[in-house]
Amino acid sequence: MKGLDILKLFIYLTLMKFIVFLSVYFTSGQNFFYLITTRWDSKLFETIAQYGYVKSYLYAFPPIYPFLINLVHNVTNNYYISAFVVTNIFGYLFPVIIYKTFDYNTALIVELFPIYVIYSTLPYSDVIYLTAIALTFYFLKRDKILIASTFMGFAIANFYSVALTLPSFIVELKKSFIKFIIIPLFSGFSIFAWYYISTGTPFYYFEIEKNTWGVKFTTPISQANWLLHGWFTTQDWTILSIKLTPIDWLIRNLCFEIFFVILTINLVRLKDNNKWLYFTYSILVIIPLLFIIGTPAISIPRILLSAFPAFYSLRIEGIWIILYVVISIILTSLFTLWQIYAFFA
């Protein structure tokens, strides 16, 4: 049955990806694929792959995804197609790891989640670190601590903020945490060393995040105020001539935050030996996002995907899974257009 389950996961995810394609095709015409693969961060990653870090603001993006794009470029001879291929390979791999680590229900719900569908299709790097984290949980369940540590280190190298979740692994590992933390610490050291060699300062990432992308730590109230009055949301954003207002961004974030908080709290009700690891890990993903402004505050729905273990608490079947699919299709189309014609995350 496992092979059949995996095949079904592939089919369902493929059908959802077609929603992304069709949404853009029917609103933009024949150039829809180029539009899908070259918007926002996608274009920046492809620029790094092609030309390197030619602009200072590009140093906010880790080098592993551009490196993989370059590898595939040797076959495709096209950067945006290469980026698309890399993202979608990991996009299909991630649900399989979720299935083997949690169960089929969790894998299905995660892969149908609109944010996952979009950012496992468009050339973004998120699915790379998500796959690495999923493999971390997979190998921890099998008591293979060093292998799990290796994948956690790889995840951190792809998305630095994941390092904030490291204390959650003490819950599961206790004394073995010292063994687990070695490679993530080495990964962190390598990141600082790379910035020092490339820019002359190991803290260049923080400078770029603050000075270029407007990242600062604040309070949840100040974050809400920034979303209502800040430089980003007050721009003239439109989706097919429909104007977005600052309140749209705030409500959007609140909906996603409440959804993930509820799922995370429900984890404690599970009869699973690892539930406290999943709970503390997910909480450590969610909480920092409530205390930040700048572009990460705009990308909260996408970053919340890091808390994917929270989906393990969502048990739906029968008519409810049908309702979930219908809502996912509608929101996938809406959020795709938001991403392409304005900026979603």
C-alpha positions as CSV (number, residue, x, y, z in Angstrom):
1,M,0.0,0.0,0.0
2,K,2.9,2.4,0.6
3,G,3.7,2.6,-3.1
4,L,0.1,3.3,-3.9
5,D,-0.1,6.0,-1.2
6,I,3.0,7.7,-2.6
7,L,1.6,7.5,-6.1
8,K,-1.6,9.2,-4.9
9,L,0.3,11.9,-3.1
10,F,2.2,12.6,-6.4
11,I,-1.1,12.7,-8.4
12,Y,-2.9,15.0,-5.9
13,L,0.1,17.4,-5.7
14,T,0.4,17.5,-9.5
15,L,-3.3,18.4,-9.8
16,M,-2.9,21.2,-7.3
17,K,0.1,22.5,-9.2
18,F,-2.0,22.7,-12.3
19,I,-4.2,25.2,-10.3
20,V,-1.1,27.4,-10.0
21,F,-0.4,27.2,-13.8
22,L,-4.0,27.7,-14.9
23,S,-4.6,30.6,-12.6
24,V,-1.7,32.5,-14.2
25,Y,-2.3,31.2,-17.7
26,F,-5.9,32.5,-17.8
27,T,-4.9,35.9,-16.6
28,S,-1.6,36.4,-18.5
29,G,-1.6,34.3,-21.6
30,Q,1.2,32.4,-23.3
31,N,4.0,33.9,-21.2
32,F,2.5,32.4,-18.0
33,F,5.4,30.0,-17.4
34,Y,8.1,32.7,-17.6
35,L,6.0,34.9,-15.3
36,I,5.6,32.1,-12.8
37,T,9.3,31.3,-12.7
38,T,10.8,34.8,-12.5
39,R,8.8,36.8,-10.0
40,W,10.2,38.3,-6.8
41,D,12.6,36.0,-4.9
42,S,12.7,33.6,-7.8
43,K,14.4,36.2,-10.0
44,L,16.8,37.1,-7.2
45,F,17.9,33.4,-6.7
46,E,18.3,33.0,-10.5
47,T,20.4,36.2,-10.7
48,I,22.7,34.8,-8.0
49,A,23.0,31.5,-9.9
50,Q,23.9,33.3,-13.1
51,Y,26.0,36.2,-12.0
52,G,26.8,35.7,-8.3
53,Y,26.3,38.1,-5.5
54,V,26.6,41.2,-7.7
55,K,24.4,43.4,-5.5
56,S,24.8,43.7,-1.7
57,Y,21.1,43.0,-1.0
58,L,21.5,39.5,-2.6
59,Y,23.5,38.4,0.5
60,A,20.2,38.0,2.3
61,F,19.8,34.8,0.3
62,P,21.9,31.7,1.1
63,P,24.0,30.2,-1.7
64,I,22.9,26.6,-1.7
65,Y,19.8,27.0,-3.8
66,P,21.6,29.1,-6.5
67,F,24.3,26.4,-6.4
68,L,21.7,23.7,-7.1
69,I,20.2,25.8,-9.9
70,N,23.7,26.0,-11.5
71,L,24.0,22.3,-11.3
72,V,20.8,21.7,-13.2
73,H,21.6,24.5,-15.6
74,N,24.3,22.3,-17.0
75,V,21.5,20.1,-18.3
76,T,18.7,22.6,-19.1
77,N,20.9,25.6,-20.2
78,N,18.2,27.8,-18.8
79,Y,18.3,29.4,-15.3
80,Y,14.6,29.8,-14.6
81,I,13.8,26.3,-15.9
82,S,16.6,25.0,-13.7
83,A,15.2,26.8,-10.6
84,F,11.8,25.4,-11.4
85,V,13.1,21.9,-11.7
86,V,15.1,22.1,-8.4
87,T,12.1,23.4,-6.4
88,N,9.7,20.8,-7.8
89,I,12.0,17.9,-7.2
90,F,12.1,18.8,-3.5
91,G,8.4,19.7,-3.7
92,Y,7.6,16.1,-4.5
93,L,10.1,14.6,-2.1
94,F,8.9,16.5,1.0
95,P,5.4,14.9,1.2
96,V,7.0,11.5,0.9
97,I,9.2,12.2,3.9
98,I,6.2,13.5,5.8
99,Y,4.3,10.3,5.0
100,K,7.1,8.1,6.3
101,T,7.7,10.3,9.4
102,F,4.1,11.0,10.4
103,D,1.3,9.3,8.3
104,Y,-0.6,9.6,5.0
105,N,-3.2,11.9,6.4
106,T,-0.6,14.5,7.5
107,A,1.3,14.2,4.2
108,L,-1.9,14.8,2.2
109,I,-3.1,17.8,4.3
110,V,0.4,19.4,4.1
111,E,0.8,19.0,0.3
112,L,-2.7,20.3,-0.4
113,F,-2.1,23.4,1.8
114,P,-2.3,26.4,-0.6
115,I,1.0,27.9,0.6
116,Y,2.8,24.7,0.2
117,V,1.4,24.1,-3.3
118,I,2.5,27.6,-4.4
119,Y,6.0,27.6,-2.9
120,S,6.8,24.1,-3.9
121,T,5.9,25.1,-7.5
122,L,7.3,28.6,-7.9
123,P,11.1,28.7,-7.8
124,Y,11.6,29.4,-4.1
125,S,14.1,27.7,-1.8
126,D,11.7,26.8,1.0
127,V,11.1,23.2,0.1
128,I,14.8,22.5,0.4
129,Y,15.1,23.3,4.1
130,L,11.6,21.9,4.7
131,T,12.7,18.5,3.3
132,A,15.9,18.7,5.4
133,I,13.9,19.3,8.6
134,A,11.5,16.5,7.8
135,L,14.4,14.2,7.3
136,T,15.7,15.4,10.7
137,F,12.5,14.2,12.4
138,Y,12.5,11.0,10.3
139,F,16.0,9.9,11.5
140,L,15.4,11.0,15.1
141,K,12.4,8.6,15.2
142,R,14.9,5.9,14.3
143,D,17.5,7.1,16.8
144,K,20.0,8.0,14.1
145,I,21.1,11.2,15.8
146,L,24.2,12.0,13.7
147,I,22.3,11.7,10.4
148,A,19.4,13.8,11.9
149,S,22.0,16.3,13.0
150,T,23.5,16.5,9.5
151,F,20.1,17.3,7.9
152,M,19.4,19.9,10.6
153,G,22.7,21.5,9.8
154,F,21.8,21.5,6.1
155,A,18.4,23.0,6.9
156,I,20.0,25.9,8.8
157,A,22.4,26.5,5.9
158,N,19.4,27.0,3.7
159,F,17.3,29.0,6.1
160,Y,19.2,30.6,8.9
161,S,16.1,31.3,11.2
162,V,15.6,27.5,11.6
163,A,18.5,27.7,14.2
164,L,16.0,29.3,16.6
165,T,14.2,25.9,16.9
166,L,17.3,24.0,18.1
167,P,16.3,24.2,21.8
168,S,13.2,22.2,21.1
169,F,15.3,19.1,20.4
170,I,16.5,19.0,24.0
171,V,12.9,17.8,24.8
172,E,13.5,14.7,22.8
173,L,17.2,14.1,23.1
174,K,18.1,15.3,26.6
175,K,21.8,14.3,27.2
176,S,22.1,13.2,23.5
177,F,21.4,16.8,22.5
178,I,25.1,17.5,22.9
179,K,25.8,15.0,20.1
180,F,23.0,16.3,18.0
181,I,24.0,20.0,18.2
182,I,27.6,19.5,16.8
183,I,26.8,19.7,13.1
184,P,24.3,22.5,13.4
185,L,26.9,24.5,15.3
186,F,29.4,23.7,12.6
187,S,26.9,24.8,10.0
188,G,26.4,28.1,11.8
189,F,30.2,28.6,12.0
190,S,30.4,27.9,8.3
191,I,27.8,30.5,7.5
192,F,29.6,33.2,9.5
193,A,32.9,32.2,7.9
194,W,31.3,32.4,4.4
195,Y,30.1,35.9,5.1
196,Y,33.4,37.0,6.4
197,I,35.3,35.6,3.4
198,S,32.7,37.1,1.0
199,T,32.1,40.5,2.5
200,G,34.7,41.1,5.2
201,T,32.4,40.8,8.1
202,P,30.7,37.7,9.6
203,F,27.6,39.7,10.5
204,Y,26.9,41.1,7.0
205,Y,23.6,39.2,6.8
206,F,22.2,41.0,9.8
207,E,23.3,44.4,8.3
208,I,21.5,43.6,5.0
209,E,18.4,42.4,6.7
210,K,18.2,45.6,8.8
211,N,19.3,48.2,6.3
212,T,17.9,46.8,3.1
213,W,14.9,44.7,4.1
214,G,13.9,46.7,7.1
215,V,14.0,43.8,9.6
216,K,13.8,44.8,13.3
217,F,12.5,43.1,16.4
218,T,9.5,44.7,18.0
219,T,6.2,43.8,19.8
220,P,3.1,42.1,18.2
221,I,1.2,45.4,18.6
222,S,4.0,47.3,16.8
223,Q,4.0,44.7,14.1
224,A,0.3,45.1,13.5
225,N,0.8,48.9,13.4
226,W,3.7,48.4,10.9
227,L,1.4,46.3,8.7
228,L,-1.2,49.0,8.8
229,H,1.0,52.0,8.2
230,G,4.5,50.7,7.1
231,W,6.3,51.3,3.9
232,F,5.5,47.9,2.4
233,T,1.8,47.5,2.7
234,T,1.0,51.2,1.9
235,Q,2.3,50.8,-1.6
236,D,0.0,50.5,-4.6
237,W,-0.5,46.7,-4.6
238,T,-3.2,45.4,-6.9
239,I,-4.4,42.0,-8.0
240,L,-5.9,42.2,-11.5
241,S,-7.0,45.8,-10.8
242,I,-8.3,45.0,-7.3
243,K,-6.4,47.2,-4.8
244,L,-5.0,45.6,-1.7
245,T,-5.2,47.7,1.5
246,P,-3.0,47.4,4.6
247,I,-5.7,45.7,6.5
248,D,-5.7,42.9,4.0
249,W,-2.1,42.0,5.0
250,L,-2.9,42.2,8.7
251,I,-6.0,40.0,8.5
252,R,-4.2,37.5,6.2
253,N,-1.3,37.2,8.8
254,L,-3.7,36.8,11.7
255,C,-5.6,34.1,10.0
256,F,-2.5,32.0,9.3
257,E,-1.1,32.6,12.8
258,I,-4.3,31.6,14.5
259,F,-4.6,28.5,12.3
260,F,-1.1,27.3,13.1
261,V,-1.4,28.1,16.9
262,I,-4.6,26.0,17.1
263,L,-2.9,23.1,15.3
264,T,0.1,23.4,17.5
265,I,-1.9,23.4,20.7
266,N,-3.8,20.4,19.5
267,L,-0.5,18.4,19.3
268,V,-0.5,17.9,23.0
269,R,-3.7,15.9,22.8
270,L,-2.0,13.3,20.6
271,K,-0.9,9.9,21.9
272,D,2.5,10.1,20.4
273,N,5.8,9.8,22.2
274,N,7.2,12.7,20.1
275,K,4.3,15.1,20.6
276,W,6.3,17.4,22.9
277,L,9.1,17.7,20.4
278,Y,6.7,18.6,17.7
279,F,4.9,21.1,20.0
280,T,8.0,22.9,21.2
281,Y,9.5,23.0,17.7
282,S,6.4,24.5,16.2
283,I,6.0,27.0,19.0
284,L,9.6,28.1,18.4
285,V,8.8,28.6,14.8
286,I,5.7,30.7,15.5
287,I,6.7,32.9,18.4
288,P,9.6,34.8,16.8
289,L,7.4,35.7,13.8
290,L,5.1,37.7,16.1
291,F,8.0,40.0,17.1
292,I,9.4,41.2,13.8
293,I,8.8,43.8,11.2
294,G,10.2,44.2,7.7
295,T,9.8,41.8,4.8
296,P,9.7,38.7,7.1
297,A,6.5,40.1,8.5
298,I,5.0,40.1,5.0
299,S,6.2,36.5,4.4
300,I,4.7,35.1,7.6
301,P,2.3,32.7,5.8
302,R,5.2,31.1,3.9
303,I,7.6,31.0,6.9
304,L,5.0,29.3,9.0
305,L,5.4,26.3,6.8
306,S,8.4,25.5,9.0
307,A,5.9,24.5,11.7
308,F,4.6,21.7,9.5
309,P,4.6,19.2,12.4
310,A,1.5,21.1,13.6
311,F,-0.5,19.5,10.7
312,Y,0.0,16.1,12.5
313,S,-2.8,17.2,14.8
314,L,-5.3,17.9,12.0
315,R,-7.3,14.7,11.5
316,I,-9.9,15.1,8.7
317,E,-11.6,12.6,6.5
318,G,-14.8,12.0,4.6
319,I,-16.8,15.2,3.8
320,W,-14.2,17.3,5.7
321,I,-11.4,16.3,3.4
322,I,-13.5,17.2,0.4
323,L,-14.2,20.6,2.0
324,Y,-10.5,21.0,2.7
325,V,-9.7,20.3,-0.9
326,V,-12.3,22.8,-2.2
327,I,-11.1,25.5,0.0
328,S,-7.4,24.7,-0.9
329,I,-8.2,25.0,-4.6
330,I,-9.9,28.4,-4.2
331,L,-7.1,29.8,-1.9
332,T,-4.3,28.4,-4.1
333,S,-5.7,30.3,-7.1
334,L,-6.2,33.5,-5.1
335,F,-2.8,33.4,-3.4
336,T,-1.1,32.5,-6.7
337,L,-2.5,35.7,-8.3
338,W,-1.6,37.6,-5.2
339,Q,2.0,36.4,-5.5
340,I,2.3,37.0,-9.2
341,Y,0.6,40.4,-9.6
342,A,1.3,41.9,-6.2
343,F,3.5,40.1,-3.6
344,F,2.3,37.4,-1.3
345,A,5.4,36.2,0.5
